[in-house]
């Protein structure tokens, strides 16, 4: 069992930056792939970034060069550094813990943190 708690969301102007954090507890954090997903109103949940147990990463095309995912196994945490934010990045951002590159029904999810990009 894994519990995930996100933090760091908020309101930011276009071009600004935010750093999201996800704290995990309850199981062996280092054995999980971790990911950030987002869901905007009326849209499907989509992958933002994912990081493997060994630190390999993948990103959705729209955030390449702007967002960076990282993990700190000593702190049981995963981060998403977001820069050059755009209004279309507005969404609820959710943290995910799973066992591979694709999400599965048995993955763990946090409650989400709202990111709003607006002037």
N, C-alpha and C positions, 0 to 999 in steps of 0.2 A: 504494500500500500504506500502511495506517495501523495503527500499534500503539497500543493503549489500555491504560493501567494505572490501576486504581482504588485508592483508599486512603480511610481515614477511618471504616471500619465499626467495629463493636464492640458491647459490651453496654451498654444504657442502660435506666434505669428509665422506666416510663410517665410521660409528661409532660415527659420530657427532650428534649434536642436533640443532633443530630449534624450534621456537615458532611462530605459526601462530595466527593472530588476525583477527577478523571479527567484524566490527563496523556496527551496525544497526540503522536505523532511519526511521521515518515516521509512526510508529504504536506502539502498546503496546508490547514491546519486551518480557516482562515476560510471555505473553500468547502464545508464540510460542515454539514449539520444535525446536531445532537448531541442525544442523548437518554439518559435513565435509565429502565431497566426493572427489574422485580423478579420473582423467582420463589420462591415459597414451596413447601415440600415437598408433593408431591401436587397442585400447582396449575400451571396454565399460566403462562407468562411474560406479564406485562402491562406496558403503558406506565405509567410514573409521571409523567414530564414530558419535554417535547421543546422545543428551541429552534432557531429558524431561523438562517440566516446573517446576517440583519438584526436578530436579537434578539427576534423574536416568539416567544411561548411558548404552550404548551398543557399542560394537566394532566389527569390522571384525576380524576374528581369526588371521590374519597375523600381526596385530599390537598390539595384547594383550600383556600387560606387557611392551610395549615400548612407546605407545602413551597415552596421557591423555587429555580428553576433559573437559572443564570447562566453566562456564558462570558467568558473573557479571551483574546482572540485573540493578544495579545502574549505570553501565557504558554502558548499552545496547550493551554488547560485549560478544562474545564467543571466546574461545581460543583452540588451539590444541598444546600441548607440545609434541614434537617428539624427542625421544632419540634413541640411537643405530641405527641410520638410515642406510639403506641398499640401494644398487643401484636400487633394484626393487621397492623402494618407490618413485622413480622419476616419477613425474606426475604434471599436473596442479591440484591444490587443490581448490575446490569450497565450498563456504559457502552456507548453505541452511536454510530457515526458513519455517516451516510448522506446521500443526495442529495435527500431530500424529507420530507414529513410522515409518510409511511408507511414502515415498514421493508421492505427488499427482500432477496433472497437474497444479493446481493453486498455487503451492509453489513458493517461491521467491528464486532467485539464485544471487550470486555475479558473478563478471567477472572472478574470479580465480586468483591464484598466483602460479607461477612456482616454484617447488622444484626439484632441481637436485642434486642427490647424486652420486658423482664421485671423483675419485682420480686424 
